[in-house]
Amino acid sequence: MTLWDIPAKKSALISGLDHSLLPAVMNRLLEMGLTDGQSVRCLRRSPLRGPLVVQIGDCVYTLEQSIADKVAISGLT
């Protein structure tokens, strides 16, 4: 399951990043806090495959499907 699959108002744990990501993108995601074991909450799913709005700690980010599909999650609650 990936971050793109998380339903609105649900939380999950990051279980890894796809190693096919460009190094610059991988580094940015890690800087944003998308690290193994980190809790992430989906605040909103935009219509028509628009960006996903997620909260990591005290920060809110939007992620396009092409990126969210590269973030593995587990422990959906």
C-alpha positions in Angstrom: 0.0 0.0 0.0 1.3 3.5 -0.8 0.6 6.9 0.6 -1.6 7.6 -2.4 -4.0 4.8 -1.2 -4.6 6.4 2.3 -8.2 7.5 2.8 -9.0 11.0 4.0 -8.9 11.5 7.8 -6.8 8.3 8.3 -3.3 7.8 9.6 -0.5 5.4 8.7 3.2 4.8 9.3 5.8 5.3 6.6 7.5 2.0 5.8 9.8 3.1 3.1 10.6 5.1 -0.1 10.9 3.7 -3.5 14.6 3.7 -4.5 13.8 4.6 -8.1 13.2 8.2 -7.0 15.7 10.7 -8.1 18.2 11.5 -5.4 17.0 15.1 -5.1 13.4 14.0 -4.7 14.4 11.4 -2.2 16.4 13.9 -0.2 13.5 16.4 -0.2 11.0 13.7 1.1 13.4 12.8 3.9 13.8 16.5 4.8 10.0 16.7 4.9 10.0 13.9 7.5 8.9 11.0 5.3 11.2 8.5 7.1 10.6 4.9 8.2 8.2 4.7 11.2 7.0 8.3 10.9 3.3 8.8 11.3 1.4 10.6 8.5 -2.2 11.7 8.4 -4.2 12.3 5.2 -6.1 15.6 5.7 -7.7 15.8 2.3 -7.9 14.0 -1.0 -8.4 16.5 -3.8 -10.9 15.6 -6.6 -9.9 14.4 -10.0 -6.6 12.9 -8.9 -5.4 16.3 -7.5 -2.8 16.5 -4.9 -3.0 14.7 -1.6 -2.8 16.9 1.5 -1.0 15.2 4.4 0.2 16.1 7.8 3.6 15.0 9.2 4.2 16.3 12.7 3.2 19.9 12.8 3.7 20.4 9.0 1.2 20.1 6.2 2.3 19.1 2.7 0.7 18.4 -0.7 2.0 15.5 -2.8 1.2 14.7 -6.4 0.2 11.1 -7.2 3.5 10.4 -9.0 5.3 11.0 -5.7 2.8 9.7 -3.2 2.8 6.4 -5.1 6.5 6.0 -4.2 6.0 6.2 -0.5 5.1 2.8 1.1 2.9 2.8 4.2 1.7 0.3 6.8 -0.4 0.3 10.0 -3.4 2.2 8.6 -5.6 3.5 11.4 
